[in-house]
């Protein structure tokens, strides 16, 4: 199954009060295995950046002023998302901002039944424990030493690893790889099987001729202490 793990960075906490999404990072997974395909974009929010938000993600209004507006990247983003389930940490927050941006440009919102919230999964699996992304990385031994500030693509990459652990661990991916390998072998057998009605060609001879053997003997004779002559 194809799934998209994503994260957003914003100017604040509430899109209804005018806060905007300024960054999105998406990771594609198939069968809980990362495919290597990603989508990452910054957006010009066309407004100021509150100091408290900038302290979290480090994105200044000056930096974002040179980036495209959300409307300019919406088609590419939606094409990447496709109809896959969307996995996020505290997903209601990210869905709220994503759909607010889509509504602002007159596009249909992403259906909420596509939402997979890893906070809800973590609370069910580890009741009473801390379930922030940092806490879950620590619990599962996921290296986050390079995470100095929040970043949408970086956080999505960490969340992809956390999500695998929350939903059964890496054996899921190993099982998929094994299954795909068997399928590939079976397919290869079918593809290379003789087609009915097609004439069968005799295999081409690969034995060396007497002339080739004589040339080989001459070549070996010219090598001092050749191991083939022992």
N, C-alpha and C positions, 0 to 999 in steps of 0.2 A: 504494500500500500504506500502511495506517495503522500508525504506529509511535509509541511513547511513549518520550520521553527523560526520565529521572528521576534524582534524586539524593536522598540522605538525610543527615541529621545525627543523631548518636548520643551516648550518654554515654561511649562508649569503643570498644574495638576488637573485643570478643568477646561476641556474644550468649549464648554458652554459659556464660559466667561471670557473667551477670546484667546485662550492658549492654543498654540499651534504645534504640529509635529514638525520637527526639524531634521530628523534622521530616521531611517529604517534599514534594518539588516535582516536578511532572510537566508536560511540554510535549507536546501532540499535534502530530504531523506526518503529512501525507498526501502521498506522493510526494516526500518530503524537503523539503516546504514547510510551514512553521508555519501552523496554521489559526487561531491566536489562542485556542484552548481550552486551559485549564490547570487543574491541581488542586494546591492547596497547603494544608497543614495542619500545625499544631504539636500535639504530644501530651504529656500529663502522664505522665512515666515512673514516677511513684510511687516515686521513690528520689532520692538526692542527685545533684548534678552535680559530678563531679570538676573541680578547678580547671584541669587541663590541657585537658580537653574544652571547658570554657567559654571558654578563651583562643582556641580555634580558631573557634567559631561564635558566641560571645557570648550564648548562651542560658542563663539562670540558672535554678536550681531554683524560685526565687520567681516568675519570669515563667511558667514552665511549669506551676506548680501551679494556675493558673486555666484551663488548657486542657483540652479533652476527652481522655479516655483513648482509646487506639487502637481499642478495641472499638466505641466510639460513632461512629467515622468509617469503619470498615472497609467497610461496604456501599457507601458513596458512593465510596470509593477503588477498590474492585474493579469497580464499574460503569464508572468512568472508564477503568480499565486495559483492560477488555474482554478480548479474546483476542489483542491486538496484541503483536508483539515488543516487548521492553523493553530499551532502550538505556541503558547506564550506564558510567561511567568506573571501571575496576576493579570490574566488575559483580558479581563473586563476593561482595564485601563488602556491597553494597547488597541483593543477593538474600538473603544470609544473614540480615540484620536483618529484611527484609520477611517472609521465611518464618518466622522465629522469632516475630515478632509474631502472624502468622496461626495458627501452631501453638499459641501461648499461649491463644488464644480458641477453639480447636477448629475452625478453618477449614482447608480444603485448601491446601497450599502452591502457589505459582506454579511451574509446570513449568520446569525448568532449560533445556529446549530452546527456550524463548522468550528466553533471555538473549543479548544482543549486547554484547560488551565492547569499548569503544573503545580501551582500553589495548592489547589484543591486535591490533586493526587497526592502531594507530599503530606498534607494534613491528615489524609486518610491512612497513609502508610506509616507516618511517624507522628501520631497524635501527641500533642503537648510539647513537641520539639520545635526548635527554631527552623523555619522553612524559607528563609531568604535564599537568594541564589548563592551568596557567599557561604552561608551555613551548609547548604546542600553540597557545594563543591568540597567543603572540608569533610563532610560526612563520607563522601564517596571517593575521596583522595584525588580529586581533579585539580590539576595545577592552575591556579589563577594568579600567579605571581606577576604576570605581565599586565594585570588589570589595575592600572593606576587610577584611571577615571572610568566612568561608565561610557560605553560605546555600543551602538546598536548591533553592529556585526560581531564584535567581540563577545558581547553578552549572549547573542544568539548561538555562537559557537560553543560557549560554556553550557548553555541551556540544552543544546543538542546532546551533549555528553550526560548531563544530569537526567534528561528525559529517558535515555536508554536505561540508565540505572533504575529509575523509578518504575519502569515498565517491564522489568524482568532481567536486566543486565545484558552483558555482551553476548551471552549464549544465543539470544534471539538472532543477532547478526550472523553468528557462526552457522546457525541452522539454515539461514537463508542462503548463505554462500554455498553450503553443501548441496542444498536443494537445487540451486541454479546450475551448479556444476553437473549434476546428474542430468538435468534437462538439456543442457548444452550437448552432452555426449550423446544422448538419445536422439536429439535433433540432427546431429552430424551423421549418425548412422542412417537416418531416414533420407537425408539429402543426398548421400553418396550411394544409396542403393540403386541397382540397375533399373532403368526405366523400361517398361514393357514395350516391345516392338523395336527397340533400338539395337542395332547390330553390336555384338560383343567383339571387341578388338582383342587380338592376342597380345599378351605382354611383350614389350620390346626386349630383345636380348641384351643382357648386361655383362655376359661373360667376355673376358678379354680375348682378342684374336691372337694367333701365333705371332704375328708381327709385333703386336703390342707387348707380348711377353718377352720377345727377344730384345726389344728396346729397353725394357725394364731391367733385364739381366745385364745389358751393357752399361746402363746407368749405375747399377749397384756395384759393378766391377770397378768403376772409377772412384768409388768412395773408399778411403783408407779405413780398414778395420770396421767395415759396415756390419752392424749387428744382424742384418738380414742374411748375411753370408755365413753366419755361424751354424 
